[in-house]
Amino acid sequence: MGNRAIYQILENGESAVFTSHNGANALSPLLRLAQAKQIQARLAEPLTIAHIFTHLGDDGQYHNPRLPDEDMFCAPVKPEQRRALQESYNHHSGYEMHITLDLDHDNCNLSYNPNCPWYRTMGSLSISLTDGLANVERLLEHGRERGITDFYRLLAIYDRSTGLAEMLESARGSMRMEEYLDSPEAEEQRQRYRELAGCQAEPENEEMEEQ
């Protein structure tokens, strides 16, 4: 499911922050929220979505006590650790996305870390949670009809259907262009052009001197 991401859940005026080892993509936030809501509806006691995320396994099930961290979808971040985490996101590429699930205002915001060259041009995207969850339900129904259960195949379908696939490919194209412009091959081509331009200018200078 991609790579590391920071998740923030805004719920009942409170903020909960998590890190996810495999949550940096557009589908995971909405899919995991759908799973959390299903769990919430089944539990006898009322629990917040943030609490359920703390106990949400990679298998989409509720685990209390938690499984080992590598088997959980995300890990809660203590309030005193949040500033350092945000600083890391702002200046490094270890966390590829910052994802906000605003349950109070029905919004999902996806911010792609510009420190990651392959996301440099992506910026931030938003969708209402209502529309996003409806899209996920349609995607899962499509998958059930065709026997598709693999997450990566579902993610590819989701990215194509939302237009994200084109945006991601464009961002990767920009990265490849930046890499080429910084490469020894590109510098060699620039040097050859400068030498050629110099050779073309010299006869003109000589002709002016003869006059």
Secondary structure by P-SEA (a helix, b strand, c coil): cccbbbbbbbcccbbbbbcccccccccaaaaaaaaaaaaaaaccccccaaaaaaaccccccccccccccccccbbbbcccaaaaaaaaaaccccccbbbbbcccccbbbbbccccccccccccbbbbbaaaaaaaaaaaaaaaaaaccccaaaaaaaaaaaaaaaaaaaaaaaaaaaaaaaacaaaaaaaaaaaaaaaaaaaaaaaaaaac
